[in-house]
Amino acid sequence: MARRLKDCGCDLAAVYDADAAGARRLAGEIGAEPCTVLAQVTARADIIFTVVSDDAAQLQVFAESGDSLLTAARGKIFINCATLTPAVHVEVERRARKAGALSLEGCMASSIPQARNGTLYLMCGGERATFDRVRPILEKLSSQLRYIGPAGCAAQVKALVNMVMNCNTAALAEGLGLGQALGLDLNMLREVFAQTGANSQVLKTDGEDMQNRAHDCFFSAAHAAKDSGIACQLALDCGLKLPLARATKEQYDRMVASGLGGLDKSGIAELTFPNRHI
C-alpha cells in the first residue's frame, strides 16, 4: 500500500512496524522516516494507515497510555485496515474521538498483489464525513470502494466475506482431495468445476496451488482461523448456529495446531489430499 501511494505521488512521511529492519528497508525505498516509537508516526503524518494482525495488536497501537498512535493526535485521521472484531473498531473510534482525532475502517477484501496495484476492494465504516474527506486517497488504493455504514459495520461485512471465502476454500480442498483419491485428472476436474456450479473465486486463486502444493502465503491459515472465529462469535451473539463456518474454523485451527498456520489458506488442502501432511 505504501509503495502504491508513493507511485501515485503521495508524500509518505513515516513507517512503523514490529519488524524494525523491514520498516527501515521500506522507509528507505519510499523516502519516509523509519520510526521506532508509535508517537513519532503521528507527529510526522496527517493520515495514518494501520494494518495489524489481531484485536490485541490494534488496541495496543491505540493504547490510552504509554507509547501510542493517539499521543498528540488531535486533528489526525486514522484509517484502520485490519480484519478485527467489530467492537474493536468501535472502541478505536471512541478512543480517537477522545484524543481529538478521526478514525475510519478500511477493511480489505483483497491481498498483496491488489494492494501493490491499487486494486483493493475496500469496505469502509465510520462517519460518512470522514470517509468523504479521505476518499481521494482511498481511490488511489482501490478499484472497488464502498461506504458500508457506522463504525463496526464494515468489520461485520468483512467477517462474513472471509467466513464464506474460508468455507469455499475448505470445500474446494475436499473436492480436489477426493478427486485425487479417486484417481481423477485434477486439471480436468478444475476445468469442470470452473464451468459448473462448483465455480468460485477461490477456485481461480487457490485451485492450482492446492494441486501443486504451492502455499506461499498471501492470506495465512492462522488469519483464516482468526477471521472465521470472528464470524462464528457474531453468530453466537445473534443466537445463530453456523455448522459449516464452525467446521471450517476447526479445520484451520487444526492447521495452526499442526504448525501449518503460516501457510497460505490454500494449505488446508494438506489436510484433505491423500498422503500429505496429516
N, C-alpha and C positions, 0 to 999 in steps of 0.2 A: 504493500500500500504506500509506503514511504517513497519507494522508487517511482511508482506511478505518479504520485503527486509532484515529485521533483521533475519528471518528464513533462508535466503539464505547466511548469513554470512557477510552482508554489515555492515559497521560501520555507524550507524545513529548518527549524531553529534548534531542536533538541531531540535526542534519542535516549531512552532509558530501557534497560532490560535486565532481567535476573542474570542473564549471561552477559557479563560486563564486556568480555572480549568481543562477542558478537555485536554488541552495541557500538563499540569503538570502530569496528570494521565498517558497519553500515553508516555511522556518522561521517567517517572519512570519505565514503563513497558519495554521499549526498550533500556534503558540506554543512553538516549540522554539528552541534556540540554534544559530545557523549557525556551524559550525566550519571553520577553515582548516587545522587540524592533526589528523591522524588520532587521535593520543593523546587529544585533547580529547573525542572521541566516547566512547572507552572510559571516560574519567574520569566522564562525565556519565550514562552509561546502564548498566543491568544486562544487558539483552538487546540485541544489535546485529545488525541485518539488513544483509547486503551483497548488492548486485546490480551486477556489473561485466560488462565486455564479453568478456573472454577470460582464458586461463590467466595470462598475464603480469601483467595488472592484479590478479588475485586474489593472486598471490604477492607483488606489490608492497605491497598494503594489509596483508598479513600478513608483512611482512618481519621477519627476525630481528634486524635492527639498524636504526638510524635511526628516522625517524617511522613508526609502525606502530600498528595496532589492538591489537597484543599488548603494548604498553607498559603496565605495571601492570595486567595483565588478569586477575589471579588472581580466581577466583570469577565471572567474566563468562561469558555464553553467546553464541556467535556462530551465527547462522542464515544460511547462505550459499545464495542462490537462483539464482545464475548457472548457465548451461549450460557446464560445463567438462570437461576430461579427467578421468576418474575418479581417476587418480593424483594430480591436484592436490587434490581433496577429501581424499584420504587424507593427503597431505602437510600440508594446513592443519590437519587434526585432530591430527596429530603435533605441529605447532608450538604449537597451542593447549594441548594437554596439558602440553607442556614449560613453558608460561607459567602453568600452573595454571588454565586456562580450559577450557570445553567448546565443542565445535563440532558442528553438525548441518547436513546437506544439506537444503535445502528447494526441490527442483527444481520449476519451474513449467511445466505444460503448458497455459498459457493466455496471455492478452495483457492489454493495458492496461484495457479495459472490465471484465474479470473481476477484475483487481487492485483497481480502484476500488469494485466492487460486493461484494467479499468472496466471489466465486465461483471463485477459483482452484482448479485441480487441482494439489494439492501432493503430491509424492513425496519422502519423507524417508529419509535414510540417516545412520547413526551409531549411537551407543549407544542402546539402547531406553530406558534410564532417562532420558537427555537428552530424547528425543522425548516421553516421558510427562510430563516436567516442563514443557515449553513447549507441550504440546498445547492448553491453553485459549486461548493467544494465536493459535496457528495456525488454530484453528477459527473465529476471527473473520475470517480471510482466505480460508478455503477452504470450498467446498461438497463437495469430494471430497478427503479426506485419507488418505494411505496411508503406512504404515511399510513400507519395502522391505527393509532389512537393514543390515549394517555399512557404514561409510564407503566410498564408491565405488560401491555397488550402485545407489543412486538415480540417480547420474550415468550409469551404464550404461543403465538403463531409459530415462532422458530422451533419451540419444543415439539409442536405437532409435526412440522416439516421433518425434523430429524427422526421423530418416532416412526413415521411412515417410511422414510428412507431406510432406516435401520431394519424395519420389518421386511422391506423389499430385498435388502441385501442378504438377510438370513435366508429368505425363501429362495433367492437365486442360488445361493451356495448349496442349498439342499437339492434343488433341481439339477444343477450341474454335477453335484456329487453322486446323486443317484444315477444320472446318465452315465457317468464313468463306470460305476459299479455294474451297470447293465451292459457295458461294452460298446456304448454308442459313440459315434464320432462327435466330439464336443464342438467342433467348428460347425458341423451341420446342425447340431442342436441349438447353438446360439443363433444361427440364422433363422431357424424355425421360430424360436422364441421371439425374435425381432419382428416377425411377420404375423404374429398371432397375439392373443390376449395376454401372453406372458411377457410382452414387451414392457420396458421401463427405462427410465433414465439411468438407473443403476446398472442395467444390462449393458448400456453403452459405456459406462465409466469403469465397471468392475468385472464384467464377464470374462474378458480375455485375461485379465490379471489373475482371476481365480483359477482359470485353466492352467496358466503358466507359472503360478506361484510367485507372481511379481507383486509384492506387497509393500513397495516403497510408500512411505507414509505421507498422504495428503490430508487424511482425517483419521485419527488414530482410533483403534478399538477401545482404548481407555476413555476417550471422549465420547464414543458411541454409547458406552455403558453409562457414563455420567448423564448424557442427554436423554437417553431412554428412561433413566431413573427420574429425571425432572418431570417427564410426561406422565410416568406412572404415578408419581406423587400428586400431580394435578388431578389425575383421575380419581385417586383415593379421596382427595379433598372434595370432589364433586359427587362422591358416592358411586362411582362407576367402576366396573371391572373390565380390564383390557387384557384378556388372556394372551393374545398374540404379542402385544407390546411387552408384557411381563416375561414371556418365554424368550423373546429376543434379548431383553436385558440380561436374562440368566445366561444366555449363550455368550454375550460379550463379557459378563462377569467371569465366566469360565475362562475366556481368553486371558483376561487380566491375571487371574489366579494361576494360570499356567505359564506366565511370563511372556505372553504374546501381546500385551496391551500396547506396546509401541509399534506394532504392525498397523498398516492401513486397515480400515474396516473390512476391506476385501479379504483380509486374513481370516475371517470367520469360516472361509472355505476349508481351512486347515482342520476344522472340527468335523466336517461333513464328508470330505472326499476320502475314499478308502485308502488305507496305508499311508496316511500323512502323520502330522504331529501327534494327534491324540486318537 
